[in-house]
């Protein structure tokens, strides 16, 4: 087994003029510096995610779920991931439709895997979006990490692709260390004991 976990950093916004790639690039660099991860950045602006879902829920269809051929690459990348960092803005006190669509097209890809959050927005720093995502991913049997990163008023809190607050790097390291622990633990557990997903 590879010592490093595969970490998928998901950039959730597809809006024109979005700030997500800046935040995603920064946290991906911190993950590479951490040393515990092989990092795969998934930018949803590069993924075709239909909004119309099949009638069969993915948790009932398993590997036979009828996804469009164009989704196969992103599904394989989610399958291969041992852990996730979701980078999300806050739109109208919640998260983008692009993220919801990606999540809803998949099920086992999230199961018994840890998910951390890096959010940005106005005064709340994207915290409302994260609260909603925690509920959704818990329903899919993912394990959400308590200590996330939130960047309020990101439009003044970042300079040259980095947070203005130097403590942000230490906070990112803490988040990634927790994520690495969960990732290693859950990867080992999945390899030895099938996760008991209810029928």
DAMO-V966461 format. One record per residue. RES is the residue in three letters. OMEGA is omega in radians with two decimals (999 if undefined). Layout:
res=RES omega=OMEGA
res=RES omega=OMEGA
This chain:
res=UNK omega=3.08
res=UNK omega=-3.11
res=UNK omega=3.12
res=UNK omega=3.00
res=UNK omega=3.02
res=UNK omega=-3.10
res=UNK omega=3.03
res=UNK omega=3.03
res=UNK omega=-3.05
res=UNK omega=3.07
res=UNK omega=-2.90
res=UNK omega=-3.08
res=UNK omega=3.03
res=UNK omega=-3.08
res=UNK omega=3.07
res=UNK omega=3.13
res=UNK omega=-3.04
res=UNK omega=3.11
res=UNK omega=-3.04
res=UNK omega=-3.13
res=UNK omega=3.10
res=UNK omega=3.14
res=UNK omega=3.14
res=UNK omega=3.13
res=UNK omega=-3.12
res=UNK omega=-3.11
res=UNK omega=3.07
res=UNK omega=3.09
res=UNK omega=3.11
res=UNK omega=3.12
res=UNK omega=3.10
res=UNK omega=3.10
res=UNK omega=3.14
res=UNK omega=3.05
res=UNK omega=-3.10
res=UNK omega=-2.99
res=UNK omega=2.79
res=UNK omega=-2.91
res=UNK omega=3.07
res=UNK omega=-3.14
res=UNK omega=3.12
res=UNK omega=3.13
res=UNK omega=-3.05
res=UNK omega=3.04
res=UNK omega=-3.14
res=UNK omega=-3.05
res=UNK omega=3.05
res=UNK omega=-3.08
res=UNK omega=3.13
res=UNK omega=3.10
res=UNK omega=3.12
res=UNK omega=-3.08
res=UNK omega=3.03
res=UNK omega=-3.10
res=UNK omega=-3.08
res=UNK omega=3.08
res=UNK omega=-3.08
res=UNK omega=-3.12
res=UNK omega=3.09
res=UNK omega=-3.07
res=UNK omega=-3.14
res=UNK omega=-3.08
res=UNK omega=-3.12
res=UNK omega=-3.09
res=UNK omega=-3.00
res=UNK omega=3.08
res=UNK omega=3.05
res=UNK omega=-3.13
res=UNK omega=-3.12
res=UNK omega=3.13
res=UNK omega=-3.05
res=UNK omega=-3.13
res=UNK omega=-3.11
res=UNK omega=3.09
res=UNK omega=3.11
res=UNK omega=3.14
res=UNK omega=3.07
res=UNK omega=3.08
res=UNK omega=-3.05
res=UNK omega=-3.08
res=UNK omega=3.01
res=UNK omega=-3.09
res=UNK omega=-3.11
res=UNK omega=2.82
res=UNK omega=3.09
res=UNK omega=3.10
res=UNK omega=-3.03
res=UNK omega=2.90
res=UNK omega=3.04
res=UNK omega=3.08
res=UNK omega=3.11
res=UNK omega=3.09
res=UNK omega=3.07
res=UNK omega=-3.04
res=UNK omega=-3.03
res=UNK omega=3.09
res=UNK omega=3.13
res=UNK omega=3.10
res=UNK omega=-3.14
res=UNK omega=3.13
res=UNK omega=3.12
res=UNK omega=-3.12
res=UNK omega=-3.04
res=UNK omega=3.09
res=UNK omega=-3.04
res=UNK omega=3.10
res=UNK omega=-3.09
res=UNK omega=3.14
res=UNK omega=-3.13
res=UNK omega=-2.93
res=UNK omega=3.07
res=UNK omega=3.05
res=UNK omega=-3.11
res=UNK omega=-3.14
res=UNK omega=3.04
res=UNK omega=-3.04
res=UNK omega=2.96
res=UNK omega=-3.03
res=UNK omega=3.10
res=UNK omega=-3.13
res=UNK omega=3.12
res=UNK omega=-3.06
res=UNK omega=-3.10
res=UNK omega=3.11
res=UNK omega=3.13
res=UNK omega=-3.06
res=UNK omega=3.10
res=UNK omega=3.11
res=UNK omega=-3.12
res=UNK omega=3.11
res=UNK omega=3.12
res=UNK omega=3.12
res=UNK omega=3.10
res=UNK omega=3.11
res=UNK omega=-3.09
res=UNK omega=-3.05
res=UNK omega=3.01
res=UNK omega=3.09
res=UNK omega=-3.14
res=UNK omega=3.06
res=UNK omega=2.95
res=UNK omega=3.11
res=UNK omega=-3.09
res=UNK omega=-3.10
res=UNK omega=-3.06
res=UNK omega=-3.01
res=UNK omega=3.08
res=UNK omega=3.06
res=UNK omega=3.10
res=UNK omega=-3.11
res=UNK omega=3.07
res=UNK omega=3.07
res=UNK omega=-3.04
res=UNK omega=-3.07
res=UNK omega=3.04
res=UNK omega=-3.03
res=UNK omega=3.14
res=UNK omega=3.09
res=UNK omega=3.07
res=UNK omega=3.06
res=UNK omega=-3.13
res=UNK omega=3.04
res=UNK omega=3.12
res=UNK omega=3.14
res=UNK omega=-3.10
res=UNK omega=3.11
res=UNK omega=-3.13
res=UNK omega=3.13
res=UNK omega=3.10
res=UNK omega=3.11
res=UNK omega=3.11
res=UNK omega=3.13
res=UNK omega=3.11
res=UNK omega=3.11
res=UNK omega=-3.07
res=UNK omega=3.09
res=UNK omega=3.07
res=UNK omega=3.14
res=UNK omega=3.13
res=UNK omega=3.12
res=UNK omega=3.14
res=UNK omega=-3.11
res=UNK omega=3.13
res=UNK omega=-3.11
res=UNK omega=-3.09
res=UNK omega=3.08
res=UNK omega=3.10
res=UNK omega=3.14
res=UNK omega=3.13
res=UNK omega=-3.11
res=UNK omega=-3.06
res=UNK omega=-3.07
res=UNK omega=3.09
res=UNK omega=3.14
res=UNK omega=-3.05
res=UNK omega=3.10
res=UNK omega=3.13
res=UNK omega=-3.13
res=UNK omega=999
